[in-house]
Amino acid sequence: MFAKQGGLYKLACMHLPILYSFRRCPYAMRARLAVLASGEGVSLREVVLRDKPRAMLEASPKGTVPVLVTGSEVLEESLDIMLWALGRADPQGLLTDKKQALSLIAQNDGPFKAALDRYKYPDRFDGADPEAAFGAALEVLTDWEGRLKEGNLMGAAPRLADLALLPFVRQFAHVDRARFEALPLPRLQTWLQRFLASDVFARIMIRPAPWQDGAPGVRFPVAA
């Protein structure tokens, strides 16, 4: 559908919204998940966080990813990007029961993320106790375990909350995989493993070369 190099490739991307991203960042992952689910095309620019491109900093001086530049606005928060993408097209009905989904996302982005950071990076926080942080995160994960009776957080079908939370559960699991797998959270472990083995995960975890100012982006999502 699109040439992968030369002028045709540039033409394919130049009129698309621009998404600045970093492959492993869970916030950027959730943004890419929503863009993929929507079917909307963006020009993906993979960022090296230690050498952030000038164009991104001009658009968003705070210097964090993801950032979406649509032409008429700049969205600097991952949840805003998810809602932008799914607001344009939501073929899977991911925005069903959005109020409940937003409550779960607030739980993730607040207490769970705070505990995850102190468990994963205790040296970055004065007085952080990684074991206490692990316990606090486990309380939240146990709540989510109870919600997964039908396979996803809000029933049998995935919703906005599943897309928004899975990248952070993945990050928690990777701190100590053996410890995570030994937890009494079978539904949550199955939910995560199903995600990691999915075509969806493979499609959002492509490995584009780092973007440089003046270069074309990579059209995302790449055709399956």
N, C-alpha and C positions, 0 to 999 in steps of 0.2 A: 504493500500500500504506500509506503514511504521509502524513498531512497535513503540509504544509511550513510551516505557521504555526499559531499559536493553541494551544488546550489539547490537541488531539489530538497535535500534534507534541511537546509537552512530555511527554505520557504515553508516546509512543513511545520517548523517550530516557531517561526518568527512572530506569528500572530496569536500564539497561544498564551494563556496566563503563565507566569513564571513561578515555579516552586523551588525555592532554595531548601535543600534537605541535607541530612547526614544519615547515611545508611543505617547505623546502629542506634541512633537516638530514638527512644520510645515515643517521644512526642512527634518526631518526623515520621516514624512508622505508622502511627495512627492516622496522620494526615494522608499518607500515601494509600492506606487501606480504604479511606473514604473516597479518595479520587478514583481508585480502581473500581470500587463498588458502583460509583456513579456513572462510569463510562466516559466522564469528561476528560479531554486531553489537556495536558499541561506540558510545558517545556521544563524538564527536570534539570536542576543544576546542583550537582553533588559538591558539597562544601568541605574543605579542609579546615577544621575549627581553629587550628593554630595559625592559619593564614587565610583569614576570611576575605573574600573578594570585595573590592571597593564598591562595586555596583550593589551588592547586598547591604553593605553598611550605609550607603546613601539612601536606600529604600527603608532600612530599619536599623537605626543607629544602635539599638540595644544589642545587636550582634548575636542573637540566638536563633536557632532553627526550630521549627520550620517557619518560613516566610513565604506568603503568596502575594505576588504582584499581579493584579488583574488588568491593569491599565487605568481603571477608575478608582481603585482603592488598594491599600496594602493591609493584609491580614497577618498579624504577628503572633497569634495564639493558635495552637493546634486544634482546639475545639472549634474556634471560629472557622478554620479552614475546612474541618469536617462538615460543619453545618452549611457552609457555602457550597461545597461539592454536592452534598445530598439534597440541598435545597434546589439545585439545578436539575438533578435527576436522582430518583431513589427507586430503582426497579425492584429491589429486594424488600422494600418496606422497612428499612432500617430505622427510620424516624418514628415508627409506631411506638406509642407510649413514651414520647420524648421526655416528659416531665420525670418519670421514674428513672429513665436512663441518665438524665442529668444529675439526679441525686446520687446514683452510683458513681458517676464520674467525679463528682465533688468528693466523695469518700476516697476515691483513688488519688486524686490530685492533692488532697489535703493530708489526712492522717497516714494513709498507706505510703504515699511518696516520701513523707517526712521520715517514717520508720525505715523504708527501703534505703534512703540515702545514708542514714546513720548506721545501718547494718552493712552496707556495701563499702562506704567511704568513711569509717569512723574518724580517721585522721583529719578530715576536713571540718569537723565540728568539735569545738572545745567541750570536753567533758562527756562526749558521746559514749554510751555503753552499747556496744553492738549486740550483746545478748538481750538487753532490755528492748532494743529496737527490733530484734528478731521476734520477740514475744508480742510486741505491739503490732507488727505486720501480720503475725500469725492469727491474731484476733480478727483482723479484717478478712484474711483469706478464709478463715473458718465460717464467717458470715457468708462469703461468696459461695463456699462449698454447699451450704444449705440452700442456696438459690439455684443450683445447677441440677435439680432433680429431673428436669426435662431435657437436659443437654446443654442449655445455654442459660445465661443469667436471668432472662426474662421469658423463658418458655422454650418451646422446641426449636424456634427459628432464631438465628442471631439478630441482634438489634445494635443500635448505636453503642450501647455500653460494652458489648462484647469486643467490638473493634477498638474502643478506646482503652480498655483495661488489659487486654491480652499482651500487648508489648511490655507492660510493666510487670506482669506476672512472669513473663519470660525473663526479664532482667533479674527479678528476685530469684528465680530458679537457678540461674547461671552463677550466682554467688557461690553456692555449694550444691552442686547437682545431686550428689548422693544424699545430702541432708534433706533436700527438698523431696526427693523421691521416697524417703522414709517417713514423711509426714502422713498422718491419717486423713488425707484429703484426696480420695480416689477420684471423685468427680472432677475436681479442679485439675488434677494431673492429667486425666483423660481429655478434658477440654483443651488444655494447653498442648498436649501432644498431637491432638487432631489438627490444631491450628498449625503447628510446626511442620506437619507432614503434608499440608495442603498445597494445592497449586496456587492459591491466593498468597500464601506466605512466600513461595518461590518467586512469584511475580513482583512482589514489593521489595524483595531483597536482591534485585539485580545489582551489578557492580559497575556503575558508570565511572569513567575516568573523572578525576577531580576537574571541576569547571574552572576556567580562567576567564578573566574579563575579555570581552570581545569575541569569545568562542560561542558556537551554537550550543544549545542545550540538547538533551536527549528527550525525544518524545516519550511521554509516559501517560498511560500504560503502554508498554510494548505489546503488539498484537500477540495473542496466545498461539 
